[in-house]
């Protein structure tokens, strides 16, 4: 049984919470990475779930990697036993067919910021702070901070955040596109659940559009359009496509009730 990562039910049977709970600050290490990987693999096979919230609890999302595990001895210093598991987990979370939302209270720094960026959306509390402070240790981000951050906020902003190691407060995070919305701290998980439930009511094709966007992101435009065409055809094979098209023809737009299949 996992010690630090669990999958919890919510008031919406189509939404689950992937809960990170490693006192005191949800520091990330190889074990946490392995447990996140295991949880992501389980969620990938859960056809009953349409959305997943990643939450570190009401006080802190994740303050970063467990610095005590970093190698500082003589000879070649290899940190990849830690970052390898975290990167595997982040890639699996990023590729989940469900809509994913990080609910960020407190700090999402270093590996915690990188973990949050593996989800589709980030909502945060008013006192939340994001950041990649690795440069202040004389190192660089190792679990996606140099790659996902510029994709979210642009190269110039990402350079500033990575070069300085400064913290990004909630309001700025929303302004630059690192976070989707900011709420009072005590409301973050409830607002994330509202958001997740809204997406969970959508058609099965949400998984197709997510996969098309992820798979086509770094491809030349002709290859990316081919990816879109593949998922376009795939969306037509869902029951929800029949429901949506039939409802439009009979009742007009926006009235379809989807099953998620």
C-alpha positions in Angstrom: 0.0 0.0 0.0 1.2 3.5 -0.9 2.4 5.6 2.0 2.3 9.1 0.7 -0.1 9.1 -2.4 -3.7 8.0 -2.4 -6.7 8.1 -4.7 -9.8 9.5 -2.9 -13.4 9.6 -3.9 -15.4 12.9 -4.0 -19.0 13.9 -3.9 -19.0 13.5 -7.7 -18.6 9.9 -8.7 -16.9 10.9 -11.9 -14.2 12.9 -10.1 -11.3 11.6 -7.9 -8.6 13.3 -5.9 -5.0 12.2 -6.2 -3.9 13.2 -2.7 -0.2 13.9 -1.8 0.4 13.6 1.9 4.0 13.5 3.1 4.4 15.7 6.2 5.6 18.3 6.8 5.9 20.0 3.4 5.1 17.2 0.9 8.8 17.0 -0.1 9.2 14.8 -3.2 11.7 11.9 -3.4 12.1 8.7 -5.3 9.4 6.9 -3.2 6.9 9.7 -3.8 7.7 9.6 -7.5 7.1 5.9 -7.6 3.8 6.2 -5.8 2.6 9.0 -8.1 3.5 6.8 -11.0 1.6 3.9 -9.6 -1.5 6.1 -8.9 -1.3 7.6 -12.4 -1.2 4.2 -14.0 -4.3 3.2 -12.0 -6.1 6.3 -13.0 -5.3 5.8 -16.7 -7.3 2.6 -16.6 -10.3 4.1 -14.7 -13.0 4.6 -17.3 -15.5 5.6 -14.7 -13.5 8.8 -13.9 -13.7 11.9 -16.1 -11.6 14.3 -14.0 -8.8 14.1 -11.4 -7.8 16.8 -8.9 -4.2 16.7 -7.7 -4.0 18.1 -4.1 -1.4 18.4 -1.4 -3.9 19.4 1.3 -5.1 22.7 2.7 -1.7 24.1 3.8 0.9 23.2 1.1 0.9 21.6 -2.3 4.6 20.5 -2.5 7.6 22.5 -1.4 9.9 20.8 -3.8 12.3 17.9 -3.9 13.7 16.4 -0.7 17.1 18.2 -0.7 18.5 15.9 1.8 18.5 13.2 -0.9 20.6 15.2 -3.3 24.1 13.8 -3.9 27.0 16.1 -2.8 29.8 13.6 -2.3 33.1 13.3 -4.3 33.1 11.9 -7.8 30.3 12.0 -10.4 27.1 13.1 -8.7 24.0 11.5 -10.2 20.6 12.9 -9.1 18.6 11.0 -11.7 17.4 8.2 -9.3 15.2 10.9 -7.8 14.3 12.9 -10.9 13.8 9.8 -13.1 10.8 8.7 -11.0 9.4 12.2 -10.8 9.7 12.7 -14.6 8.0 9.3 -15.2 5.1 10.3 -12.9 4.8 13.8 -14.5 4.6 12.3 -18.0 2.0 9.8 -17.0 -0.1 12.4 -15.3 0.2 14.7 -18.3 -1.0 12.0 -20.6 -4.0 10.9 -18.4 -7.2 10.8 -20.5 -9.1 12.6 -17.7 -9.1 16.3 -17.3 -6.6 17.1 -14.5 -6.5 20.0 -12.2 -3.9 20.9 -9.6 -5.5 22.5 -6.5 -2.6 24.5 -5.0 -2.6 25.8 -1.5 0.6 27.3 -0.1 3.8 26.5 -1.9 4.3 24.8 -5.3 8.1 25.1 -5.6 10.7 23.3 -7.5 9.5 19.7 -8.1 6.1 20.8 -6.7 5.7 23.5 -9.4 6.9 20.9 -12.0 4.3 18.4 -10.7 1.5 21.0 -10.9 2.5 21.8 -14.5 1.9 18.2 -15.5 -1.9 18.8 -15.1 -4.2 20.5 -17.5 -5.1 23.3 -15.1 -3.9 24.9 -11.9 -6.2 26.7 -9.5 -4.7 28.3 -6.4 -5.3 30.1 -3.2 -4.6 33.8 -2.7 -1.5 33.1 -0.6 -0.1 30.4 -2.9 3.4 30.8 -4.4 4.9 29.0 -7.4 8.5 28.9 -8.4 11.6 27.1 -9.6 14.2 28.0 -6.9 16.8 25.3 -8.0 19.2 28.0 -9.3 19.6 29.2 -5.7 21.2 25.8 -4.9 23.5 26.1 -7.8 21.5 23.6 -9.9 18.6 23.6 -12.4 15.1 22.2 -12.5 15.2 18.5 -13.3 11.6 17.4 -13.6 10.3 19.7 -16.4 10.8 23.2 -15.1 12.9 24.2 -18.1 10.5 22.7 -20.6 6.9 22.9 -19.4 7.3 26.4 -17.9 8.2 28.2 -21.2 5.4 26.3 -22.9 2.9 27.8 -20.4 4.2 31.3 -19.8 6.5 32.0 -22.7 10.3 31.9 -23.0 11.1 35.3 -21.5 9.0 34.9 -18.4 10.3 31.3 -17.9 13.9 32.5 -18.1 13.2 35.1 -15.5 11.6 32.6 -13.1 14.3 30.0 -13.7 17.3 32.4 -13.7 16.3 34.2 -10.5 14.7 31.4 -8.5 12.1 33.9 -7.3 8.6 33.0 -6.1 5.6 33.8 -8.2 2.6 34.9 -6.1 -0.9 33.7 -7.0 -2.0 36.9 -8.8 1.0 37.0 -11.0 0.7 33.3 -11.7 -2.8 33.9 -13.1 -1.7 36.9 -15.1 1.1 35.1 -16.9 -0.8 31.9 -17.5 0.9 29.6 -14.9 -2.4 29.3 -13.0 -5.9 29.3 -14.3 -7.7 31.0 -11.3 -7.2 32.2 -7.8 -9.6 31.8 -4.9 -9.7 32.4 -1.1 -7.4 29.8 0.4 -10.2 27.9 2.2 -12.2 27.6 -1.1 -9.5 26.1 -3.3 -10.4 22.4 -3.1 -14.1 23.1 -3.4 -13.7 25.4 -6.4 -11.4 22.8 -8.0 -14.1 20.2 -7.5 -16.7 22.5 -9.1 -14.4 23.0 -12.1 -13.7 19.2 -12.3 -17.4 18.4 -12.2 -18.1 20.8 -15.0 -15.5 19.1 -17.2 -16.8 15.6 -16.1 -20.1 16.4 -17.7 -18.5 16.9 -21.1 -18.4 14.4 -23.9 -15.9 11.6 -24.3 -14.2 13.6 -27.0 -12.5 15.8 -24.4 -10.0 12.9 -24.2 -9.5 13.1 -28.0 -8.9 16.8 -28.1 -6.5 16.5 -25.1 -4.5 13.8 -26.9 -4.5 15.7 -30.2 -3.1 18.8 -28.5 -0.4 16.9 -26.6 0.7 14.7 -29.4 0.7 17.4 -32.0 2.4 20.1 -29.8 6.0 19.7 -31.1 5.3 18.3 -34.6 5.5 20.2 -37.9 2.1 21.5 -38.9 1.4 18.9 -41.5 2.1 16.0 -39.0 0.2 17.8 -36.3 -2.9 18.2 -38.6 -2.6 14.4 -39.2 -2.7 13.9 -35.4 -5.8 16.0 -35.2 -7.5 14.1 -38.0 -6.8 10.8 -36.2 -8.4 12.0 -33.1 -11.2 13.7 -35.1 -12.1 10.3 -36.6 -11.8 8.7 -33.1 -14.2 11.2 -31.6 -16.8 10.2 -34.1 -16.7 6.6 -32.8 -18.0 7.6 -29.4 -21.6 7.3 -28.3 -21.4 11.0 -27.2 -20.9 12.0 -30.8 -24.2 10.4 -31.9 -25.9 12.0 -28.9 -24.4 15.4 -29.5 -25.1 15.6 -33.2 -28.6 14.1 -32.9 -29.4 16.6 -30.1 -28.2 19.5 -32.1 -30.4 18.5 -35.1 -33.5 17.9 -33.0 -33.2 20.6 -30.3 -30.5 23.1 -31.2 -27.0 23.7 -29.7 -26.0 23.1 -26.1 -28.8 20.8 -24.9 -27.1 17.4 -25.2 -26.6 15.3 -22.1 -23.5 13.2 -22.5 -22.7 9.8 -20.9 -18.9 10.1 -21.3 -18.7 7.1 -23.6 
